[in-house]
Amino acid sequence: MSEGLTAEQEMIRDAARTFAQEIVAPRAAEIDRTHDFPADLVRRAAQLDLMGIIVPEEYGGTALGHLAFAVYVEEVAAVSGALAVILDVHSSVGTEPIVDWGSDEQKRRYLPRLAAGEMLGAFALTEPESGSDAASLQTTAERVGDRYVLNGTKTFITNVGVADLYIVMARTGGPGARGISAFLVEKGMKGLGFGQPMHKMGLHGSPTGEILLDDVEVPEENRLGPEGAGFKVAMKALDSGRIGISAQAVGLARGALDLAVEYAKQRVQFGQPIIQFEGIQFMIADMATAVDAARLMTWDAAAACDAAEPFTLLASMAKLFATDTAMTVTTDAVQIFGGYGYIKEFPVERFMRDAKATQIYEGTNQIQRIVIARELLRGD
Ligand code: CAA
């Protein structure tokens, strides 16, 4: 692991590593097999103060920042990609927009409970007909007196059904980005429903699915940010969310690399452990180099975010590189395990299935290239 962390960041890394290795790791395969949401592990994370790292202290968080957050998400992802994305989405896109855009009243009402893990957060932007082209979303929020009435369908929502608070983007004005506003929608509000859980390739145990909004009445005080600012709320959330996904990808890659090295030391073929063969050594060398580079890019974006410097470019570059690294490294880990890598009795195939999602969600890697190119062309 690269050096350069502060004492506080090291403390978070150590606490998260102990939690991950001792409590989460023994459960990871079972969560993958049963698809059960690991509510008890989320509670343990909350008890360890891991759910309010991005929340200011005055609202009950630890305010340790995005680099500490990346360090923590990596540790969890190194043993369970599913728990990592549950916790990541809660903090980054599910909580941080309230830190950035919330009124004092909204912050007081929600942040302490989100930081304590009494509420789980979620983020609802995507719709069946609006994925990469997020500004084309069709869910409506019609103003009626001092309320908004929300109608539409959101899909591919992480933490669906188990989350208590959903940051929902809906159209209050004309077409395009400027017609969108953000809303804080609580579980239990009349008209809010959930579709059947989706059966995903990986990340089992992290529920994903549809949110159905059928005349959901949301009071005006639950609008997050000004009317028409919802697209910016979403884009800013995703900038920082992409740091979390990068960290998740680094963790998945590191976890698979560690397993592959361990296996290659044990597995004897042609009279010696296969780690003695240059073909395997070169694979492992490339994997370790890519993991380290991905981590440094992730930390670079996180540090820029913590320093309140522009970080859209760095976050998209980190997301692109780290998630492609996760896919390559986990695939190579399966290759090193050979036939054993392809069966579910060994954990590496889970890492490979989990890694695939990271190239897709919070903006596909094709969208990251668009963001990177636009930032470069803007030139400031
Ligand atoms: N921060 C703040 N504002 C931003 C911004 C940013 N990073 N990026 C764009 N904006 C603003 C622009 O300045 C512009 O504002 P003005 O109207 O005032 O000029 C406005 O938003 C519109 O911007 P664009 O013209 O660039 O918008 P676009 O329609 O061309 O789309 C896009 C840009 C980058 C392609 C965007 O649609 C995008 O990121 N798409 C991918 C969506 C995505 O990541 N979805 C993931 C779903 S969530 C998820 O996966 C979570 C999970 O559960 C794991």
Boltz pocket constraint, residues with backbone or C-beta under 6 A from the ligand:
constraints:
  - pocket:
      binder: B
      contacts: [[A, 89], [A, 93], [A, 123], [A, 125], [A, 126], [A, 131], [A, 132], [A, 133], [A, 134], [A, 135], [A, 156], [A, 157], [A, 158], [A, 177], [A, 178], [A, 231], [A, 232], [A, 235], [A, 236], [A, 238], [A, 239], [A, 312], [A, 360], [A, 361], [A, 362], [A, 363], [A, 364], [A, 367], [A, 370], [A, 371]]
      max_distance: 6.0
